[in-house]
Amino acid sequence: MAERAIRLFGDPVLRSACDPVRAGDPRAAQLVADLLETVQIPGRAGLAANQIGVGMRAFSYNIDGDIGYVINPVLVEVSGEAELVDEGCLSVPGFYFPRRRHPFARVTGVDLDGNPVEVSGEGLMAQALQHEVDHLDGHLYIEGLEPETKKEAMRLIRMAPWY
C-alpha cells in the first residue's frame, strides 16, 4: 500500500473516462490498496482512480469513518430534488463551490473477488458517490456549476498557486 499523489486540475487523466477493471486484473489489488490508504488522510471523503493517475474504474470513500471501495461502479439511482451543496475536490484544492447534487444516491459494482457491492447514502455519502462516478466518467465537479459560479470558479482556479 502507498499513499499516492493527487493529480490536479489541468492534468489530462482527469478528463478521460476510466476503463472497466477486468476480472482477475493483477493491478486491481494494488490500486485498491493505494486508493484506501490515500483516502484515509483526514479531510478526504472520496478518491477516484484517475485522481492518482490510474485510468481504471474504481474509487474509495471515507465518510464518517465508513471506509470502502467500489470497482466498476455504476450510479444506478439518485433521488430527491437536486439541491445546492458546497463541494470541493482533491484535484481542485482549496476551493469549495455550490453545486447541485441529489440528496440520495446508490452505486453498484464489485469488490476484488468479483462479489456484488452496493453503496448508498444520503448527504455527504450521496454527494461523494455522485462526485466519484463523475470523476471516473472524466468529469470534474466544476463542470456542473451554475454558469456565473463556474466563470468565477475558473477565474479563482487560474490564480491558485498550484495551477
C-alpha positions in Angstrom: 0.0 0.0 0.0 1.1 3.5 -0.7 -0.3 7.0 -0.3 -0.4 8.4 -3.8 0.0 11.9 -5.1 -3.2 13.6 -6.2 -3.4 14.8 -9.8 -4.5 18.4 -10.1 -6.9 20.3 -12.4 -5.4 20.6 -15.8 -4.0 17.0 -15.9 -5.5 15.2 -18.9 -6.0 12.0 -17.0 -8.8 13.8 -15.1 -10.7 14.4 -18.3 -10.5 10.8 -19.6 -13.2 8.2 -18.9 -11.7 5.3 -17.0 -11.7 1.8 -18.4 -13.5 -1.0 -16.6 -11.4 -3.2 -14.4 -11.2 -6.7 -15.9 -11.8 -9.7 -13.7 -8.5 -11.0 -12.4 -6.5 -7.9 -13.4 -3.4 -8.2 -11.3 -3.1 -4.4 -10.9 -6.5 -4.2 -9.2 -5.4 -5.3 -5.7 -2.6 -2.7 -5.6 -4.9 0.0 -6.9 -7.5 -0.7 -4.3 -4.8 -0.7 -1.5 -3.5 2.6 -2.8 -7.0 4.1 -3.0 -7.8 3.0 0.5 -4.6 4.3 2.0 -4.8 7.6 0.2 -8.4 8.3 1.1 -7.8 7.8 4.8 -6.0 11.1 5.2 -8.2 13.4 7.4 -10.5 15.6 5.4 -10.9 13.3 2.4 -14.3 11.9 1.6 -13.6 10.1 -1.7 -11.0 9.4 -4.3 -11.3 8.2 -7.9 -8.5 6.1 -9.5 -7.8 8.7 -12.2 -7.1 11.3 -9.4 -4.0 9.2 -8.7 -3.2 8.8 -12.3 -4.7 5.4 -13.0 -7.3 5.1 -15.7 -9.2 2.2 -14.1 -12.8 2.4 -13.0 -12.6 2.3 -9.2 -12.9 4.6 -6.3 -12.6 4.7 -2.5 -14.7 6.5 0.1 -14.2 7.7 3.7 -17.5 9.0 5.1 -17.8 9.4 8.9 -15.4 6.5 9.4 -17.0 4.2 6.9 -14.1 3.4 4.5 -14.5 1.2 1.5 -14.1 0.9 -2.3 -16.1 0.0 -5.4 -14.7 -1.5 -8.6 -16.6 -0.8 -11.8 -19.2 1.4 -10.1 -22.4 2.4 -11.8 -24.6 5.2 -10.4 -27.9 3.3 -10.5 -30.1 5.7 -8.5 -30.4 9.3 -7.4 -33.4 10.7 -5.8 -34.8 13.8 -4.2 -34.7 17.3 -5.6 -31.2 18.3 -6.5 -30.0 20.9 -4.1 -27.1 23.3 -3.9 -24.3 21.9 -1.6 -20.8 23.2 -1.1 -18.5 20.9 -2.8 -14.7 20.6 -3.1 -12.3 18.3 -4.8 -8.8 17.0 -4.0 -7.9 17.8 -7.6 -9.0 21.4 -7.2 -7.5 22.0 -3.7 -8.5 24.9 -1.5 -11.8 25.6 -3.2 -15.5 24.9 -2.4 -18.3 25.9 -4.8 -22.1 25.4 -4.6 -23.1 22.5 -6.9 -26.4 20.8 -7.4 -26.5 17.2 -6.1 -29.3 14.8 -5.3 -29.7 14.1 -1.6 -29.7 10.3 -2.1 -27.5 8.2 -4.4 -26.9 4.4 -4.9 -23.9 2.8 -6.6 -23.4 -0.8 -7.6 -20.2 -2.5 -8.6 -17.9 -5.3 -7.4 -15.2 -6.0 -4.9 -11.7 -7.5 -5.6 -13.2 -11.0 -5.5 -15.9 -10.1 -8.1 -18.7 -10.1 -5.4 -21.5 -7.6 -5.9 -21.2 -4.4 -3.9 -23.8 -1.8 -3.3 -23.2 1.5 -1.5 -25.9 4.1 -0.9 -26.5 7.0 1.3 -27.8 10.5 1.9 -26.0 13.8 2.5 -22.2 13.6 2.2 -22.3 9.9 1.1 -24.7 10.7 -1.7 -22.6 13.7 -2.8 -19.4 11.6 -2.7 -20.9 8.8 -4.8 -22.1 11.2 -7.4 -18.8 13.1 -7.4 -16.6 10.0 -7.7 -18.6 8.4 -10.5 -18.4 11.7 -12.3 -14.6 11.6 -12.0 -14.5 8.1 -13.4 -16.5 9.3 -16.4 -13.9 12.0 -17.0 -15.9 14.9 -15.5 -14.8 17.4 -12.8 -17.4 18.8 -10.4 -16.8 22.4 -11.7 -18.4 21.4 -15.0 -21.7 21.2 -13.2 -21.6 24.6 -11.6 -24.1 27.3 -12.5 -22.7 29.4 -15.3 -21.8 32.5 -13.3 -20.4 30.4 -10.5 -18.3 28.4 -13.0 -17.0 31.6 -14.5 -15.9 32.8 -11.1 -14.5 29.4 -10.1 -12.4 29.2 -13.2 -11.0 32.8 -12.5 -10.1 31.8 -9.0 -8.6 28.5 -10.0 -6.3 30.2 -12.6 -5.0 32.4 -9.8 -4.2 29.4 -7.5 -0.5 28.9 -6.7 -0.8 25.2 -7.7 -2.3 26.0 -11.1 
